[in-house]
Amino acid sequence: MELTHVSEKGVRMVEVSDKPDQMRRARARGRIRLRPGTIELIKKGEVEKGNVLTCAQVAAVMAVKNTPSVIPMCHPLQITGVDVGFNISGDEIEADVEVRSVGKTGVEMEAVTGVAVALLTIWDMVKSAEKDESGQYPVTEIGEIKVVEKQKR
C-alpha cells in the first residue's frame, strides 16, 4: 500500500456564519443483503438480540445527532426532525433516513451517517445467523448508500 502525502496546509472547517438560516432536508438510502433465513428471523421477531429494526431505528437517530463527533469537518447542527424507515424485499433490507434542520448548512452527511449506522446495527444484531461454519460472512453485504434527495428553502 502506498502512503499519500498529507498537505502541510492542514484542514479547516468551512466558515458558514454569513449564510442565511434556511429549512434544510436530506434523504439517504442504503441496503444490506442477508441470508433468506435471517430475513425470516427478523420478520418473525426471533433474533436473539431483540427487535432488529427498532434497534436500528434508534441507532440511526443517535448517529444523525452525533455526526459531527465522527466526521471531523461537519458542523454541529440543530436537528429538528429525523424519520427512519425500512423496506424488506427478498434478501435485502433497505434503510431510508430523512433529516430536517433549520440552519446554515445541509444535513446530507447526517442522513448518510444515519443510514450507515442503521445498516451496521442490523448486521451486528444478526451476525450470529449470518456466519458460516468458518466464522465468515459470505452473503452479508452493505451497499448502495447514497443521498437520494436534498432541499433547502
MARKETOR-986605 format. One line per field, with one value per residue: residue number from 0; x, y, z of N, C-alpha, C, O in turn. Coordinates in nm, 2 decimals, always signed. Atoms other than C-alpha are relative to their C-alpha. Example, Ala and Ser with C-alpha at 12.3 -4.5 7.8 and 13.67 -1.06 7.14 Angstrom:
2
pos: 0:1
nc1: +0.09:-0.09
nc2: -0.12:-0.11
nc3: +0.00:+0.00
cac1: +1.23:+1.37
cac2: -0.45:-0.11
cac3: +0.78:+0.71
cc1: +0.09:-0.08
cc2: +0.12:+0.11
cc3: +0.00:+0.08
oc1: +0.19:-0.03
oc2: +0.12:+0.22
oc3: +0.07:+0.09
This chain:
153
pos: 0:1:2:3:4:5:6:7:8:9:10:11:12:13:14:15:16:17:18:19:20:21:22:23:24:25:26:27:28:29:30:31:32:33:34:35:36:37:38:39:40:41:42:43:44:45:46:47:48:49:50:51:52:53:54:55:56:57:58:59:60:61:62:63:64:65:66:67:68:69:70:71:72:73:74:75:76:77:78:79:80:81:82:83:84:85:86:87:88:89:90:91:92:93:94:95:96:97:98:99:100:101:102:103:104:105:106:107:108:109:110:111:112:113:114:115:116:117:118:119:120:121:122:123:124:125:126:127:128:129:130:131:132:133:134:135:136:137:138:139:140:141:142:143:144:145:146:147:148:149:150:151:152
nc1: +0.08:-0.07:+0.05:+0.02:-0.05:+0.10:-0.04:-0.03:+0.10:+0.09:+0.14:+0.07:+0.15:+0.05:+0.07:+0.14:+0.07:+0.07:+0.11:+0.12:+0.06:+0.10:+0.05:-0.09:+0.06:-0.07:+0.03:-0.10:+0.05:-0.10:+0.05:-0.08:+0.04:-0.01:+0.05:+0.15:+0.03:-0.02:+0.12:+0.12:-0.02:+0.03:+0.14:+0.07:-0.04:-0.07:-0.14:-0.05:-0.04:+0.12:+0.07:-0.11:+0.03:+0.01:-0.13:-0.06:+0.07:-0.05:-0.14:+0.00:+0.03:-0.12:-0.11:+0.03:-0.03:-0.15:-0.08:-0.12:-0.09:-0.07:-0.05:-0.07:+0.03:+0.15:+0.04:+0.11:+0.12:+0.12:+0.08:+0.14:+0.08:-0.06:+0.08:-0.07:+0.09:-0.07:+0.07:-0.06:+0.03:-0.09:-0.11:-0.05:+0.07:-0.04:+0.02:+0.02:-0.01:+0.02:-0.04:+0.04:-0.07:+0.00:-0.13:-0.08:-0.07:+0.09:+0.00:-0.02:-0.09:+0.08:+0.09:-0.09:-0.05:+0.11:+0.02:-0.11:+0.01:+0.12:-0.04:-0.10:+0.07:+0.06:-0.11:-0.04:+0.10:+0.03:-0.13:-0.01:+0.08:-0.06:-0.13:+0.00:-0.07:-0.13:+0.01:+0.00:+0.13:+0.00:+0.12:+0.03:-0.06:+0.07:-0.04:+0.09:+0.03:-0.01:+0.10:+0.10:+0.07:-0.06:+0.07:+0.00:+0.09
nc2: -0.12:-0.12:-0.11:-0.12:-0.11:-0.09:-0.14:-0.08:-0.10:+0.05:+0.00:-0.11:+0.01:-0.11:-0.10:-0.01:-0.11:-0.10:+0.07:-0.01:+0.12:+0.05:+0.13:+0.10:+0.13:+0.10:+0.14:+0.09:+0.14:+0.11:+0.14:+0.11:+0.14:+0.11:+0.14:+0.01:+0.05:-0.11:-0.09:+0.06:-0.02:-0.14:-0.02:+0.07:-0.05:+0.11:-0.03:+0.01:-0.13:-0.08:-0.05:-0.05:-0.13:-0.11:-0.04:-0.07:-0.13:-0.08:-0.02:-0.10:-0.13:-0.04:-0.03:-0.13:-0.10:+0.01:+0.00:-0.08:+0.07:+0.10:-0.06:-0.11:-0.13:-0.03:-0.09:+0.04:-0.06:+0.01:+0.09:-0.02:+0.12:+0.12:+0.12:+0.12:+0.11:+0.12:+0.08:+0.14:+0.05:+0.12:+0.03:-0.13:-0.10:-0.14:-0.10:-0.13:-0.10:-0.14:-0.09:-0.14:-0.10:-0.14:-0.04:-0.06:+0.11:+0.11:+0.12:+0.12:+0.09:+0.06:+0.10:+0.11:+0.06:+0.07:+0.12:+0.09:+0.06:+0.09:+0.12:+0.07:+0.05:+0.13:+0.11:+0.04:+0.07:+0.13:+0.07:+0.14:+0.07:-0.03:+0.07:+0.14:+0.10:-0.05:-0.13:-0.11:-0.05:+0.01:-0.06:-0.14:-0.11:-0.14:-0.08:-0.10:-0.11:-0.12:-0.11:+0.01:-0.13:-0.11:-0.12:-0.12:-0.11
nc3: +0.00:+0.01:-0.09:+0.06:-0.07:-0.05:+0.02:-0.12:-0.02:-0.11:+0.03:-0.07:+0.02:+0.09:-0.07:+0.05:-0.07:+0.09:+0.07:-0.07:-0.05:+0.09:-0.02:+0.07:-0.01:+0.08:-0.02:+0.05:+0.01:+0.01:-0.01:-0.05:+0.05:-0.11:+0.04:-0.01:-0.14:-0.09:+0.03:-0.06:-0.15:-0.03:+0.02:-0.11:-0.13:-0.07:-0.01:-0.14:-0.06:-0.01:+0.12:+0.09:+0.07:-0.10:-0.05:+0.11:+0.01:-0.11:+0.03:+0.11:-0.06:-0.08:+0.09:+0.05:-0.10:-0.04:+0.12:-0.01:-0.09:+0.08:+0.13:-0.07:+0.05:+0.00:-0.10:-0.09:+0.05:-0.07:+0.07:-0.04:+0.02:+0.06:+0.03:+0.04:+0.05:+0.06:+0.10:+0.02:+0.13:+0.04:-0.10:-0.03:-0.08:+0.04:-0.11:+0.06:-0.11:+0.03:-0.10:+0.02:-0.08:+0.05:-0.03:+0.10:+0.08:+0.03:-0.09:+0.08:-0.07:-0.11:+0.06:+0.05:-0.12:-0.06:+0.08:-0.02:-0.14:+0.00:+0.07:-0.08:-0.12:+0.05:+0.01:-0.14:-0.07:+0.07:+0.04:-0.04:+0.11:+0.13:+0.01:+0.05:-0.09:-0.03:-0.06:+0.10:+0.05:+0.15:+0.06:-0.06:+0.07:-0.01:+0.12:+0.06:-0.09:+0.08:-0.03:+0.10:+0.01:-0.08:+0.02:-0.09:+0.04
cac1: +0.00:+0.13:+0.11:-0.03:+0.14:-0.07:-0.06:+0.11:-0.18:-0.38:-0.76:-1.02:-1.40:-1.58:-1.70:-2.08:-2.16:-2.26:-2.50:-2.87:-3.06:-3.28:-3.50:-3.28:-3.39:-3.20:-3.28:-3.04:-3.09:-2.88:-2.92:-2.80:-2.81:-2.87:-2.94:-3.31:-3.32:-3.20:-3.47:-3.73:-3.59:-3.62:-3.97:-4.08:-3.91:-3.69:-3.35:-3.16:-3.05:-3.41:-3.61:-3.36:-3.54:-3.64:-3.29:-3.16:-3.41:-3.29:-2.92:-2.99:-3.14:-2.84:-2.60:-2.77:-2.74:-2.37:-2.25:-2.01:-1.85:-1.74:-1.69:-1.44:-1.54:-1.92:-2.07:-2.28:-2.64:-2.98:-3.16:-3.54:-3.66:-3.55:-3.75:-3.62:-3.79:-3.71:-3.83:-3.77:-3.76:-3.63:-3.29:-3.24:-3.34:-3.34:-3.29:-3.42:-3.33:-3.47:-3.32:-3.45:-3.29:-3.31:-2.96:-2.67:-2.55:-2.71:-2.79:-2.69:-2.40:-2.63:-2.87:-2.59:-2.45:-2.79:-2.83:-2.48:-2.53:-2.88:-2.73:-2.43:-2.67:-2.87:-2.55:-2.44:-2.77:-2.79:-2.42:-2.46:-2.72:-2.51:-2.18:-2.09:-1.91:-1.57:-1.70:-1.71:-1.99:-2.02:-2.36:-2.38:-2.31:-2.39:-2.40:-2.57:-2.56:-2.64:-2.82:-3.15:-3.28:-3.15:-3.35:-3.32:-3.57
cac2: +0.00:+0.34:+0.62:+0.95:+1.27:+1.50:+1.87:+2.09:+2.33:+2.11:+2.12:+2.37:+2.38:+2.59:+2.92:+2.95:+3.25:+3.47:+3.21:+3.26:+3.01:+2.80:+2.50:+2.20:+1.85:+1.54:+1.18:+0.90:+0.53:+0.21:-0.17:-0.47:-0.82:-1.11:-1.48:-1.56:-1.74:-1.43:-1.21:-1.46:-1.44:-1.06:-1.07:-1.32:-1.12:-1.42:-1.26:-1.34:-0.98:-0.84:-0.63:-0.56:-0.28:-0.09:-0.10:+0.01:+0.29:+0.42:+0.38:+0.58:+0.87:+0.87:+0.86:+1.16:+1.36:+1.26:+1.30:+1.59:+1.36:+1.11:+1.33:+1.59:+1.88:+1.85:+2.14:+2.07:+2.13:+2.19:+1.88:+1.94:+1.60:+1.25:+0.98:+0.63:+0.36:+0.01:-0.19:-0.57:-0.71:-1.06:-1.10:-0.72:-0.46:-0.10:+0.17:+0.52:+0.82:+1.17:+1.45:+1.81:+2.12:+2.50:+2.63:+2.75:+2.41:+2.10:+1.77:+1.52:+1.39:+1.33:+1.14:+0.92:+0.86:+0.76:+0.51:+0.36:+0.31:+0.16:-0.09:-0.17:-0.21:-0.47:-0.66:-0.65:-0.78:-1.07:-1.17:-1.50:-1.60:-1.47:-1.65:-1.97:-2.27:-2.09:-1.77:-1.57:-1.37:-1.49:-1.33:-1.02:-0.70:-0.33:-0.11:+0.15:+0.41:+0.74:+1.08:+1.05:+1.40:+1.73:+2.05:+2.40:+2.68
cac3: +0.00:-0.10:+0.16:+0.04:+0.14:+0.36:+0.27:+0.52:+0.49:+0.73:+0.74:+0.83:+0.89:+0.63:+0.76:+0.73:+0.95:+0.65:+0.52:+0.60:+0.81:+0.59:+0.61:+0.52:+0.44:+0.31:+0.25:+0.21:+0.14:+0.16:+0.16:+0.34:+0.19:+0.43:+0.41:+0.35:+0.69:+0.86:+0.69:+0.82:+1.18:+1.16:+1.03:+1.30:+1.58:+1.66:+1.66:+1.98:+2.04:+2.01:+1.77:+1.49:+1.31:+1.62:+1.75:+1.40:+1.40:+1.74:+1.63:+1.31:+1.51:+1.75:+1.46:+1.30:+1.62:+1.67:+1.31:+1.39:+1.66:+1.39:+1.08:+1.19:+0.95:+0.99:+1.17:+1.48:+1.37:+1.53:+1.41:+1.40:+1.28:+1.18:+1.01:+0.97:+0.76:+0.64:+0.34:+0.33:-0.02:-0.10:+0.07:+0.13:+0.38:+0.26:+0.52:+0.44:+0.66:+0.63:+0.83:+0.88:+1.02:+1.01:+0.97:+0.76:+0.62:+0.47:+0.65:+0.38:+0.59:+0.88:+0.66:+0.51:+0.86:+0.99:+0.70:+0.75:+1.13:+1.08:+0.84:+1.06:+1.36:+1.16:+1.08:+1.44:+1.56:+1.31:+1.28:+1.46:+1.19:+0.91:+0.99:+0.80:+0.96:+0.94:+1.10:+0.78:+0.62:+0.26:+0.20:+0.42:+0.24:+0.29:-0.02:-0.23:+0.04:-0.13:-0.09:-0.28:-0.21:-0.08:-0.03:+0.11:+0.12
cc1: +0.09:-0.06:-0.01:+0.05:-0.11:+0.05:+0.04:-0.09:-0.09:-0.14:-0.07:-0.15:-0.04:-0.07:-0.14:-0.08:-0.08:-0.12:-0.13:-0.05:-0.11:-0.05:+0.08:-0.06:+0.09:-0.05:+0.11:-0.05:+0.12:-0.06:+0.10:-0.05:+0.03:-0.05:-0.15:-0.05:+0.01:-0.12:-0.12:+0.01:-0.04:-0.15:-0.09:+0.03:+0.08:+0.15:+0.04:+0.02:-0.12:-0.05:+0.10:-0.04:-0.03:+0.13:+0.08:-0.05:+0.06:+0.15:+0.01:-0.02:+0.12:+0.11:-0.02:+0.04:+0.15:+0.09:+0.13:+0.11:+0.09:+0.05:+0.05:-0.04:-0.15:-0.03:-0.11:-0.13:-0.12:-0.09:-0.15:-0.09:+0.08:-0.10:+0.08:-0.10:+0.08:-0.10:+0.07:-0.05:+0.10:+0.10:+0.07:-0.09:+0.06:-0.03:-0.02:-0.01:-0.02:+0.03:-0.04:+0.06:-0.04:+0.14:+0.07:+0.07:-0.09:+0.01:+0.02:+0.10:-0.06:-0.09:+0.08:+0.05:-0.11:-0.02:+0.11:-0.01:-0.12:+0.04:+0.10:-0.07:-0.07:+0.10:+0.04:-0.10:-0.03:+0.13:+0.01:-0.08:+0.06:+0.13:-0.01:+0.09:+0.14:+0.00:+0.00:-0.14:-0.01:-0.11:-0.02:+0.08:-0.08:+0.05:-0.11:-0.05:+0.02:-0.11:-0.10:-0.07:+0.06:-0.08:+0.04:-0.09:+0.00
cc2: +0.12:+0.11:+0.13:+0.11:+0.09:+0.14:+0.06:+0.11:-0.04:+0.01:+0.11:-0.03:+0.12:+0.10:+0.02:+0.11:+0.10:-0.06:+0.02:-0.13:-0.03:-0.13:-0.10:-0.14:-0.09:-0.14:-0.08:-0.14:-0.09:-0.13:-0.09:-0.13:-0.10:-0.13:+0.00:-0.04:+0.11:+0.10:-0.06:+0.02:+0.15:+0.02:-0.06:+0.06:-0.10:+0.01:+0.01:+0.14:+0.10:+0.05:+0.08:+0.14:+0.11:+0.05:+0.08:+0.14:+0.10:+0.04:+0.10:+0.14:+0.05:+0.04:+0.14:+0.11:+0.01:+0.01:+0.09:-0.06:-0.10:+0.05:+0.13:+0.14:+0.03:+0.10:-0.06:+0.08:-0.02:-0.09:+0.02:-0.12:-0.11:-0.10:-0.11:-0.11:-0.11:-0.06:-0.13:-0.05:-0.11:-0.02:+0.13:+0.08:+0.13:+0.09:+0.14:+0.10:+0.14:+0.09:+0.15:+0.09:+0.14:+0.05:+0.05:-0.11:-0.12:-0.12:-0.13:-0.09:-0.07:-0.11:-0.13:-0.07:-0.08:-0.13:-0.10:-0.07:-0.09:-0.13:-0.08:-0.06:-0.13:-0.11:-0.05:-0.09:-0.14:-0.08:-0.14:-0.09:+0.01:-0.08:-0.14:-0.08:+0.05:+0.14:+0.12:+0.04:+0.00:+0.07:+0.15:+0.11:+0.13:+0.07:+0.10:+0.11:+0.13:+0.10:-0.01:+0.13:+0.10:+0.13:+0.11:+0.10:+0.10
cc3: +0.00:+0.09:-0.08:+0.09:+0.04:-0.01:+0.13:+0.04:+0.12:-0.05:+0.07:-0.02:-0.08:+0.08:-0.06:+0.07:-0.09:-0.07:+0.07:+0.05:-0.10:+0.04:-0.08:+0.02:-0.10:+0.03:-0.06:+0.02:-0.02:+0.02:+0.07:-0.05:+0.11:-0.06:+0.01:+0.14:+0.10:-0.01:+0.07:+0.15:+0.04:-0.01:+0.11:+0.14:+0.08:+0.01:+0.15:+0.07:+0.02:-0.13:-0.08:-0.06:+0.10:+0.05:-0.11:-0.01:+0.11:-0.03:-0.11:+0.06:+0.08:-0.09:-0.06:+0.09:+0.03:-0.12:+0.02:+0.10:-0.08:-0.13:+0.04:-0.06:-0.02:+0.11:+0.09:-0.05:+0.10:-0.08:+0.05:-0.02:-0.07:-0.02:-0.05:-0.04:-0.06:-0.10:-0.01:-0.13:-0.03:+0.11:+0.04:+0.09:-0.04:+0.12:-0.07:+0.12:-0.05:+0.12:-0.03:+0.10:-0.05:+0.04:-0.12:-0.09:-0.01:+0.10:-0.07:+0.07:+0.12:-0.05:-0.04:+0.13:+0.07:-0.07:+0.03:+0.14:+0.01:-0.06:+0.08:+0.13:-0.04:-0.01:+0.13:+0.07:-0.06:-0.03:+0.03:-0.11:-0.13:-0.02:-0.06:+0.10:+0.03:+0.06:-0.09:-0.04:-0.15:-0.07:+0.04:-0.07:+0.01:-0.13:-0.04:+0.09:-0.09:+0.05:-0.12:-0.02:+0.09:-0.03:+0.09:-0.05:+0.11
oc1: +0.18:-0.18:+0.07:+0.03:-0.20:+0.16:-0.03:-0.08:-0.14:-0.17:-0.02:-0.20:+0.01:-0.15:-0.15:-0.20:-0.18:-0.19:-0.13:-0.03:-0.19:+0.02:+0.10:-0.11:+0.12:-0.08:+0.16:-0.15:+0.22:-0.18:+0.22:-0.18:+0.13:-0.11:-0.21:-0.15:-0.07:-0.17:-0.20:-0.10:-0.10:-0.21:-0.19:-0.03:+0.06:+0.22:-0.02:-0.02:-0.11:-0.02:+0.14:+0.05:+0.01:+0.16:+0.15:+0.02:+0.09:+0.20:+0.11:+0.05:+0.16:+0.19:+0.08:+0.11:+0.19:+0.21:+0.24:+0.23:+0.20:+0.14:-0.03:-0.05:-0.18:+0.02:-0.19:-0.13:-0.12:-0.16:-0.17:-0.20:+0.17:-0.17:+0.17:-0.19:+0.19:-0.22:+0.19:-0.17:+0.22:+0.07:+0.18:-0.21:+0.18:-0.14:+0.06:-0.08:+0.04:-0.01:-0.03:+0.09:-0.08:+0.18:+0.01:+0.13:-0.18:+0.10:-0.02:+0.08:-0.03:-0.10:+0.04:+0.06:-0.08:-0.05:+0.08:+0.01:-0.11:+0.01:+0.10:-0.02:-0.07:+0.08:+0.05:-0.07:-0.07:+0.12:+0.07:-0.04:+0.04:+0.18:-0.11:+0.12:+0.19:+0.11:+0.02:-0.24:+0.02:-0.10:-0.05:+0.20:-0.20:+0.16:-0.21:-0.16:+0.12:-0.21:-0.06:-0.14:+0.10:-0.09:+0.08:-0.11:-0.07
oc2: +0.13:+0.12:+0.16:+0.11:+0.12:+0.17:+0.03:+0.17:+0.04:+0.00:+0.17:-0.08:+0.23:+0.06:+0.04:+0.12:+0.15:+0.01:+0.02:-0.24:+0.05:-0.21:-0.07:-0.17:-0.05:-0.17:-0.05:-0.17:-0.06:-0.15:-0.07:-0.15:-0.10:-0.14:+0.07:+0.01:+0.12:+0.16:+0.02:+0.05:+0.17:+0.09:+0.00:+0.02:-0.10:-0.08:+0.08:+0.16:+0.20:+0.00:+0.19:+0.23:+0.23:+0.17:+0.18:+0.23:+0.21:+0.15:+0.19:+0.24:+0.16:+0.13:+0.21:+0.21:+0.12:-0.02:+0.04:-0.02:-0.13:-0.02:+0.23:+0.24:+0.13:+0.09:-0.14:+0.20:-0.11:-0.04:+0.02:-0.13:-0.08:-0.14:-0.09:-0.14:-0.10:-0.06:-0.14:-0.06:-0.09:-0.04:+0.13:+0.06:+0.16:+0.09:+0.17:+0.08:+0.18:+0.06:+0.19:+0.05:+0.15:+0.05:+0.07:-0.07:-0.14:-0.12:-0.24:-0.22:-0.18:-0.21:-0.24:-0.19:-0.19:-0.24:-0.22:-0.19:-0.19:-0.23:-0.20:-0.16:-0.23:-0.22:-0.17:-0.19:-0.23:-0.18:-0.22:-0.20:-0.08:-0.10:-0.21:-0.03:+0.02:+0.20:+0.23:-0.02:+0.11:+0.10:+0.23:+0.10:+0.12:+0.07:+0.11:+0.15:+0.16:+0.07:+0.00:+0.15:+0.06:+0.16:+0.08:+0.12:+0.20
oc3: +0.08:+0.09:-0.17:+0.21:-0.04:+0.03:+0.24:+0.14:+0.19:-0.17:+0.17:-0.12:-0.05:+0.17:-0.18:+0.04:-0.04:-0.14:+0.20:-0.01:-0.14:+0.11:-0.20:+0.12:-0.21:+0.14:-0.16:+0.09:-0.07:+0.07:+0.07:-0.05:+0.17:-0.16:+0.10:+0.19:+0.19:+0.08:+0.13:+0.22:+0.14:+0.08:+0.15:+0.24:+0.20:+0.03:+0.22:+0.19:+0.08:-0.24:-0.05:-0.05:+0.07:+0.07:-0.08:-0.05:+0.08:-0.01:-0.10:+0.02:+0.07:-0.06:-0.08:+0.06:+0.08:-0.11:-0.02:+0.09:-0.03:-0.19:+0.06:+0.02:-0.08:+0.22:+0.05:-0.07:+0.19:-0.17:+0.17:+0.04:-0.15:+0.08:-0.14:+0.04:-0.10:-0.08:-0.05:-0.16:-0.05:+0.23:+0.09:+0.09:-0.04:+0.17:-0.17:+0.22:-0.15:+0.23:-0.15:+0.21:-0.16:+0.15:-0.23:-0.19:+0.07:+0.19:-0.02:+0.07:+0.15:+0.02:-0.01:+0.13:+0.12:-0.01:+0.06:+0.15:+0.08:+0.00:+0.09:+0.17:+0.04:+0.04:+0.15:+0.13:+0.02:-0.10:-0.04:-0.13:-0.22:-0.14:-0.04:+0.21:+0.14:+0.08:-0.05:+0.00:-0.21:-0.19:-0.04:-0.09:+0.00:-0.17:+0.02:+0.08:-0.14:+0.11:-0.24:-0.12:+0.21:-0.15:+0.21:-0.17:+0.09
